[in-house]
Amino acid sequence: MDTRTTAEHDDAPVRYDVADQVATITFDRPDKLNALTVAMGDRLFALLRRADADPRVRAVVITGAGRAFSAGADLAMLANTPVEGRDSLIVSPENGPAMIRSLRLPVIAAINGPAAGLAFAVSLAADVRFVAVDAKLSLPFSRLGLYSEYASAWLLPRLIGAGAAADLLLSGRVFLGAEAGELGLAQRVLPAAEVLPAAWEYARDLALNCSPDSLAMIRSMIDDAAVSPLAAHYAATVPVMRAGLRAFDFDEGVAARREKRAPQFRERVPGGTDQPASA
C-alpha cells in the first residue's frame, strides 16, 4: 500500500485511511474478531458518507484488522440487550443497503478472514468482493432464531441466484471463500495475506484510471438494470449516453488512449448529478 497516507488512529474501533484517492475503512477490534457493536455500525456508515463527500476519494475498500473481516454482531451485546431495547440493534433505513448503493463511489469488500452475519451481509451491498480462499463465511440468522438481516434476502439472490441464496440463508451453514468464488459471490479468491493488497490495488486502479462520472453512472445503471425490463433500461440509458459523448471525460479518455498516457479526468464532485460532467 502506498505510504502517502492520511489516517485516523484514535481509539475508535473503525479506522479511516486515505491514500492515492482510495479510502480504506477497517473494522479494528481484532481481539474480538472485529465483532460489531451498534457504535461500530454507526461509524461505518458515517465513514462511508464521509468518503462520498470527500473530493479526494474515488473508491472505498472495507476490511478487517487482524485475521478476521468481522465475526458479525457482538454476541455479548446481543445477550445483554434487554428486550425493550432491542430495536436499537436494527440498522436504520437511512443506513440500509440502498444508502451504500446510492454512493457515487465504487465499494470493494476485502474479506481477509472469517465474515459472518451482519458484517457479511453488509459486504453484499459492495460492488466487488475479494475473499480469502479459506475464510469461513456464514449468514447464520436462522440458527439464531432471526430473519435475514440487512436485506440479504434481496441482495443475495441477485448475486448468486435464488436456489444458492436459499441454501445459504435457510441453512445458515458455514462455507469457505473457495465456494464463494465458485458461486460467483467472490470476484477474487486469494490467500488471506493477499486479499487487502489486491483489493486496494484494484481500487487504486479505478481511482487513478477510470472516470469518476463513469464509475458513478455505471453503478447506477447496474442497479437499475436489476429491476427494469431490458427495453426500459436501454431507453433510459440513451440520453445518458448522449450526454456522455459530449462530456469532457470522453474527450480526455480518447485523447489519453491515443497518446498512450494516463487520463486526467475531471475531479469528482461529491454528491454529483445523474448526468455526466460537461466540459
C-alpha positions as a printed NumPy array, in Angstrom:
array([[  0.   ,   0.   ,   0.   ],
       [  1.233,   3.487,  -0.778],
       [  2.842,   5.123,   2.245],
       [  1.485,   8.577,   1.449],
       [ -1.43 ,   8.129,   3.795],
       [ -3.558,  10.362,   5.956],
       [ -5.081,   8.369,   8.758],
       [ -7.031,   8.436,  11.974],
       [ -5.538,   6.196,  14.642],
       [ -7.597,   7.106,  17.673],
       [ -9.378,   4.657,  19.958],
       [-12.367,   4.232,  17.643],
       [-12.968,   0.611,  16.627],
       [-13.315,   1.561,  12.941],
       [-10.371,   3.246,  11.179],
       [-10.421,   5.561,   8.174],
       [ -7.329,   5.972,   5.975],
       [ -6.914,   7.747,   2.638],
       [ -4.088,   7.138,   0.153],
       [ -3.953,   7.603,  -3.622],
       [ -7.648,   8.597,  -3.672],
       [ -8.704,   5.325,  -2.001],
       [-10.416,   5.38 ,   1.401],
       [ -9.828,   2.236,   3.454],
       [-12.351,   1.604,   6.232],
       [-11.135,  -1.021,   8.715],
       [-13.045,  -2.786,  11.47 ],
       [-10.437,  -2.53 ,  14.226],
       [-11.326,  -4.824,  17.091],
       [ -9.055,  -7.763,  16.281],
       [ -9.1  ,  -9.284,  19.783],
       [-12.862,  -9.878,  19.279],
       [-12.557, -10.873,  15.595],
       [-13.916,  -7.39 ,  14.826],
       [-17.336,  -8.273,  16.222],
       [-19.648,  -5.342,  15.544],
       [-21.268,  -3.124,  18.128],
       [-24.004,  -0.626,  17.367],
       [-21.429,   2.16 ,  17.641],
       [-19.17 ,   0.43 ,  15.118],
       [-22.038,   0.094,  12.685],
       [-22.956,   3.755,  13.066],
       [-19.328,   4.74 ,  12.496],
       [-19.051,   2.54 ,   9.388],
       [-21.988,   4.267,   7.726],
       [-20.802,   7.704,   8.83 ],
       [-17.403,   6.991,   7.288],
       [-18.98 ,   5.816,   4.032],
       [-20.82 ,   9.125,   3.849],
       [-17.606,  10.947,   4.705],
       [-15.805,   9.203,   1.844],
       [-18.604,  10.071,  -0.566],
       [-18.375,  13.728,   0.464],
       [-14.571,  13.852,   0.147],
       [-13.429,  15.004,  -3.32 ],
       [-10.057,  13.323,  -2.699],
       [-11.7  ,   9.895,  -2.59 ],
       [-12.632,   7.956,  -5.719],
       [-13.004,   4.407,  -4.329],
       [-13.576,   2.694,  -0.97 ],
       [-12.23 ,  -0.554,   0.486],
       [-13.839,  -2.124,   3.577],
       [-11.784,  -4.695,   5.501],
       [-10.952,  -6.011,   8.962],
       [ -7.883,  -5.771,  11.189],
       [ -6.028,  -8.928,  12.166],
       [ -7.153, -12.301,  10.91 ],
       [-10.893, -11.609,  10.513],
       [-13.162,  -9.411,   8.44 ],
       [-15.814,  -9.477,  11.167],
       [-17.489, -12.174,  13.232],
       [-20.759, -10.281,  12.887],
       [-22.74 ,  -8.716,  15.707],
       [-21.111,  -8.932,  19.133],
       [-22.813, -11.852,  20.91 ],
       [-22.296, -10.313,  24.362],
       [-24.078,  -7.189,  23.14 ],
       [-26.952,  -9.298,  21.804],
       [-27.235, -11.291,  25.031],
       [-27.088,  -8.263,  27.315],
       [-29.541,  -6.011,  25.467],
       [-32.911,  -6.083,  27.269],
       [-35.98 ,  -6.905,  25.215],
       [-37.265,  -3.344,  25.382],
       [-34.007,  -2.039,  23.921],
       [-33.545,  -4.469,  21.064],
       [-34.958,  -2.184,  18.411],
       [-31.604,  -0.371,  18.679],
       [-29.912,  -3.455,  17.176],
       [-31.672,  -2.958,  13.835],
       [-29.774,  -0.946,  11.237],
       [-31.845,   2.133,  10.472],
       [-33.276,   2.505,   6.933],
       [-31.084,   5.548,   6.259],
       [-28.05 ,   3.287,   6.777],
       [-29.517,   0.387,   4.821],
       [-28.08 ,  -1.177,   1.686],
       [-29.795,   1.396,  -0.51 ],
       [-27.526,   4.   ,   1.103],
       [-24.41 ,   2.054,   0.091],
       [-25.773,   1.584,  -3.409],
       [-26.549,   5.312,  -3.646],
       [-22.909,   6.305,  -3.087],
       [-21.135,   7.711,  -6.143],
       [-18.048,   5.65 ,  -5.352],
       [-17.203,   2.005,  -6.072],
       [-17.102,  -0.032,  -2.849],
       [-14.827,  -3.07 ,  -2.607],
       [-15.059,  -5.546,   0.277],
       [-11.695,  -7.1  ,   1.206],
       [-12.829, -10.143,   3.184],
       [ -9.487, -11.189,   4.623],
       [-10.813, -13.793,   7.047],
       [-13.963, -15.002,   8.826],
       [-17.08 , -12.995,   7.978],
       [-20.493, -13.674,   9.438],
       [-23.932, -12.262,   9.979],
       [-24.491,  -8.546,   9.637],
       [-20.913,  -7.748,   8.562],
       [-21.025, -10.304,   5.764],
       [-24.5  ,  -9.083,   4.803],
       [-23.144,  -5.528,   4.506],
       [-20.489,  -6.8  ,   2.082],
       [-23.28 ,  -7.983,  -0.223],
       [-24.043,  -4.332,  -0.988],
       [-20.453,  -3.766,  -2.169],
       [-19.661,  -3.775,  -5.875],
       [-16.837,  -6.329,  -5.764],
       [-15.698,  -8.83 ,  -3.12 ],
       [-12.119, -10.065,  -2.682],
       [-12.198, -13.096,  -0.365],
       [ -9.594, -15.235,   1.372],
       [ -9.737, -18.765,  -0.013],
       [-10.015, -20.341,   3.455],
       [-12.194, -17.653,   5.065],
       [-15.165, -19.101,   6.952],
       [-18.31 , -17.302,   5.815],
       [-21.876, -17.542,   7.046],
       [-25.251, -15.852,   7.297],
       [-26.353, -17.709,  10.457],
       [-29.618, -15.865,  11.071],
       [-31.802, -18.992,  11.096],
       [-29.51 , -20.563,  13.713],
       [-30.046, -17.561,  15.988],
       [-33.806, -17.508,  15.604],
       [-33.53 , -14.387,  13.465],
       [-34.59 , -13.451,   9.933],
       [-32.469, -12.335,   7.001],
       [-30.769,  -9.1  ,   8.053],
       [-29.676,  -6.108,   6.034],
       [-31.829,  -7.058,   3.047],
       [-29.66 , -10.14 ,   2.459],
       [-32.752, -11.956,   1.144],
       [-32.984,  -9.264,  -1.574],
       [-29.282,  -8.861,  -2.322],
       [-28.064, -12.453,  -2.297],
       [-30.44 , -13.937,  -4.924],
       [-29.447, -11.162,  -7.317],
       [-25.795, -12.049,  -6.843],
       [-25.895, -15.861,  -6.976],
       [-29.433, -16.915,  -7.907],
       [-32.462, -17.909,  -5.855],
       [-31.521, -21.531,  -5.194],
       [-27.978, -20.863,  -3.994],
       [-29.189, -17.922,  -1.895],
       [-31.899, -20.053,  -0.311],
       [-29.305, -22.691,   0.578],
       [-27.051, -20.202,   2.386],
       [-29.852, -18.283,   4.098],
       [-32.046, -21.2  ,   5.14 ],
       [-29.218, -23.377,   6.429],
       [-27.047, -20.63 ,   7.884],
       [-24.184, -23.021,   7.174],
       [-20.517, -22.13 ,   7.162],
       [-18.882, -22.124,   3.731],
       [-15.404, -21.185,   2.611],
       [-14.081, -18.444,   0.385],
       [-13.33 , -21.036,  -2.286],
       [-17.037, -21.87 ,  -2.529],
       [-17.889, -18.158,  -2.585],
       [-15.77 , -17.949,  -5.723],
       [-17.498, -20.933,  -7.285],
       [-20.891, -19.342,  -6.578],
       [-19.839, -16.029,  -8.111],
       [-20.19 , -14.288,  -4.756],
       [-16.456, -13.529,  -4.659],
       [-14.879, -11.907,  -7.703],
       [-11.329, -12.695,  -6.495],
       [-10.32 , -15.612,  -4.265],
       [ -6.808, -15.312,  -2.852],
       [ -4.58 , -16.364,   0.045],
       [ -5.552, -14.338,   3.111],
       [ -2.377, -12.234,   3.136],
       [ -3.002, -11.122,  -0.45 ],
       [ -6.63 , -10.061,  -0.098],
       [ -6.249,  -6.498,   1.186],
       [ -3.249,  -5.569,  -1.003],
       [ -5.029,  -6.899,  -4.093],
       [ -8.311,  -5.173,  -3.24 ],
       [ -6.502,  -1.916,  -2.543],
       [ -4.567,  -2.042,  -5.822],
       [ -7.809,  -2.756,  -7.668],
       [ -9.456,   0.249,  -6.007],
       [ -6.397,   2.384,  -6.731],
       [ -6.577,   1.445, -10.424],
       [-10.229,   2.526, -10.521],
       [ -9.365,   5.762,  -8.744],
       [ -6.439,   6.676, -10.971],
       [ -7.528,   5.381, -14.377],
       [-11.331,   5.482, -14.535],
       [-13.623,   8.477, -14.881],
       [-15.401,   9.259, -11.59 ],
       [-18.513,  10.17 , -13.589],
       [-18.367,   6.832, -15.394],
       [-17.942,   4.859, -12.164],
       [-20.912,   6.589, -10.535],
       [-23.111,   6.207, -13.608],
       [-22.233,   2.544, -14.188],
       [-23.084,   1.706, -10.552],
       [-26.456,   3.36 , -11.032],
       [-27.029,   1.57 , -14.342],
       [-26.233,  -1.836, -12.843],
       [-28.783,  -1.309, -10.079],
       [-31.43 ,  -0.032, -12.495],
       [-30.854,  -2.999, -14.779],
       [-31.563,  -5.394, -11.908],
       [-35.146,  -4.151, -11.594],
       [-36.024,  -2.743, -15.053],
       [-37.102,  -4.518, -18.236],
       [-34.405,  -4.5  , -20.932],
       [-36.21 ,  -2.114, -23.279],
       [-36.97 ,   0.355, -20.479],
       [-33.413,   0.221, -19.191],
       [-31.958,   0.818, -22.645],
       [-34.34 ,   3.704, -23.315],
       [-33.279,   5.312, -20.037],
       [-29.576,   4.995, -20.916],
       [-29.81 ,   6.666, -24.339],
       [-29.976,  10.276, -23.07 ],
       [-27.209,   9.491, -20.594],
       [-25.028,   8.166, -23.41 ],
       [-25.755,  11.281, -25.485],
       [-24.615,  13.47 , -22.592],
       [-21.568,  11.284, -22.024],
       [-20.427,  11.634, -25.625],
       [-20.43 ,  15.413, -25.177],
       [-18.651,  15.401, -21.796],
       [-15.063,  16.382, -21.049],
       [-14.15 ,  12.929, -19.734],
       [-14.978,  11.269, -23.048],
       [-12.671,  13.597, -24.984],
       [ -9.958,  13.157, -22.36 ],
       [-10.321,   9.358, -22.296],
       [ -9.988,   9.099, -26.085],
       [ -7.044,  11.525, -26.14 ],
       [ -5.244,   9.625, -23.371],
       [ -5.66 ,   6.326, -25.242],
       [ -4.344,   7.814, -28.479],
       [ -1.414,   9.486, -26.732],
       [ -0.671,   6.421, -24.562],
       [ -0.74 ,   8.371, -21.299],
       [ -2.684,   8.336, -18.044],
       [ -6.036,  10.144, -18.321],
       [ -6.655,  13.345, -16.393],
       [-10.383,  13.106, -15.8  ],
       [-12.4  ,  15.821, -14.112],
       [-12.284,  15.902, -10.321],
       [-15.056,  14.003,  -8.604],
       [-17.879,  16.248,  -7.447],
       [-19.225,  14.987,  -4.088],
       [-22.914,  14.258,  -4.362],
       [-22.642,  14.666,  -8.098],
       [-25.543,  14.526, -10.519],
       [-27.207,  11.915, -12.639],
       [-25.656,  13.353, -15.781],
       [-22.031,  13.246, -16.982],
       [-20.   ,  16.407, -16.309],
       [-19.602,  18.537, -19.402],
       [-16.503,  20.495, -20.28 ]])
